Amino acid sequence: MKLKTIGLAAVLLMLVTGTGPQGSAFAQSGAGPTPPRPLRIGQAAIEMLNAWTVGLAAGQLEGAPIRFATEIARVVDDDNNLHVLPVVTRGPTENVEDLLYLRGIDIAIINSDSLEQFRSLNPNILQQIVYICSLFPSELHIFVRPEIKSLSDLNGKKVNFNTPGTTAAYSGPLIFQKLKLNVEKTFIPHQVALEQMKTGQNDMAAVVFLTSKPIDAFTRGQWPPGFKFLPVTFEDFGFYLPSRLTNSDYPQLIPSGQDVETIAVPTVLAAYNWPRNSDRYKRVERFTNYFFDRLSKLQAPGFHPAWKNVNLNAKVPGLNRLTAAQEWLDRRAASKAPTKP
């Protein structure tokens, strides 16, 4: 009820101010200010506002998942028919816990490697969580100062993994442990750590990003010669995937024709496995149909470029697909099947 109350207050505020997911208070047609929709009051209006509300656990403001969640909400929002509430949380790792236990949360953006931690504590987790689709990988970026030539040079050096709750802060140390790297870990905002790297302050040797490429700090920032990404050779660590950073991703840092090998953490749009005939399942089912129907809008200019790489048919190892998602895919496949004579 707490999230529903917050969502109701946010909607009422948008109604009064004329702002919100439908755009600004000014009509796009140039006809002048659009009058705010009449304020709806009474029990029936409250029930209508909450009838098709879905809570989407995203992450912290400095992480990529909250942007993806906001873009999803922007595209699938349909007034009273569907209202998605992106929720700022402690991070994609804690989102597993939110999806399992937090009231009002039906869907969450999670990292696949965080499931292993919860599986050891809750063996039934794979029956409680299903996936809607595989989103996009969070690529590992190990950005270092000029004197660092290889991963082994980082041993004993200070490396920043961003603030607690971010993907880098959780998965980064796990990956470094698997790579057998013993570093002095710090967990401060990356903007601060990058400035320390640039100036040589506090002996900061590297920063570790784990997010979908490209990252604004490297596409827009100016870096002295020698600053670079270190290659990471892929090994089968379970949940991780091989990936590459390319010149088209970071033209200022990676020469044309060269790639930097790395690994990535799969990001999953997951749902709680509600009983099929329950009210919560019906909400998730409607969300899934809207999201799949409108994915092409997210792949258009104006949204994160990673949407173009989303493949709805991609499977997530170890998890079952939401029944409503599989049914949507089956309907699409049937509609494209050749007609028998």
Secondary structure, DSSP 8 states (H G I E B T S, - for coil): -HHHHHHHHHHHHHHHHT-STT--SB-TTSS-B--------SHHHHHHHHHTEEEEEEE-TTSHHHHHHHHHHHHH--GGG-EEEEEE-S-TTHHHHHHHH-TT--EEEEETTHHHHHHHH-TTHHHHEEEEEEEEEEEEEEEE-TT--SGGGGTTSEEE--STTSHHHHHHHHHHHHTT---EEE-S-HHHHHHHHHHTGGGEEEEEEEESS--HHHHTS---TT-EE--------SS-EEEEEETTT-TTTS-TT-EEEEEEEEEEEEEE---TTSHHHHHHHHHHHHHHHTHHHHTSTTS-GGGGG--TT---TT--B-HHHHHHHHHHHHHHS----
